Amino acid sequence: MTVDNDVLDRLRESHLAQLRHAGSKDLYMRLTAACEDRPGGIQAADQDMIFDACFAEDIKTDLRKDIVGRGAVCDVINGKQRFKKENPS
């Protein structure tokens, strides 16, 4: 089953608009280009799987930034108690 190029272009634009980090967008473009070069080209399902992987890359980047910013543990103050707790990220 082939998909119209306009559909694939709109899907690509939608996916790129949802990705927040340049590294994720670059990964998306490289993976879709690799799929387009293979026999049979790229399908909408391929683009969806690529987007899922790139969105996970976005989440990983956000979590890494949070750990760098807040550290692996957080200070917690609960009344008179003060202790360290694992960063929920």
N, C-alpha and C positions, 0 to 999 in steps of 0.2 A: 504494500500500500504506500503510495507516494503522497506527500503532503505539499500543498501549494507553498511556494517560496514566500508569499506575503504572510501566510500564517506563521512560518518559521521566523520571519523577520519581526513580526509583532511579538512573538513569544520571546525572542532574544531581547528586544527592547524592554519588555516587562521584567524579565529576569535581571537584566543589568540595572534597572531602576531600583530593584529590591536589595541588591548587594551594596554594602556600605564601604568596604575597604578596597583600595586599588589592587592589592594582591589577589583578592578573590575575583575581581573583574578580569584581571589579566589571566588568571587560571581558567576562567570561563571561556574567554576568547581562544586560548590555546587549545583547550579540549574540544570545543566545537569545531575549530579549524581542522583538528586531527580527524574528527568524525566525518567532516565533509569530504576529506581526501580519500576515505576508504571506499571500496566498492559498495554501491547502494546508497552512498551519501548519508546524510543525517536525517533522523526522523524526530517528531515532536517528543516521543518517549525518551529518546537519547538526550535531548535538550533538558527535559525534566530531571533526568538522573544527574546530568552534569550540574544543573542548578542546585540540586540537593547537596551534592558534594561541596560546591562552592559556598553555599549557605552555611554548611558545617564549618568551613574554613573561616567564615566571618565570625561565627560564634567562638571558635578557638582563639581567634585574634582578640576578641573582646575579653575573654577570660584571662588570657595572658596579660593584657594591659591592666586588668583589675588586680591580678596577683602582683604585678610589678608595683602598682600604685599603693595597694593596701597590704601587701605581704601575704604570706601563706597562713598567718594567724592574725586575729583581730583582738584588740583589748576590749573587754566587756566590763562595764561597771553596773552592778545591780545593787543599789542601796549601798551598804558598807562592804559588799563583796567586790573584789576586783580579780579578774582572771583572764586568761587567754583562751580563745576559742578558735577552732579551725575556720578559715575563711569559707563561707558557704559557696563561693564560686568554684 
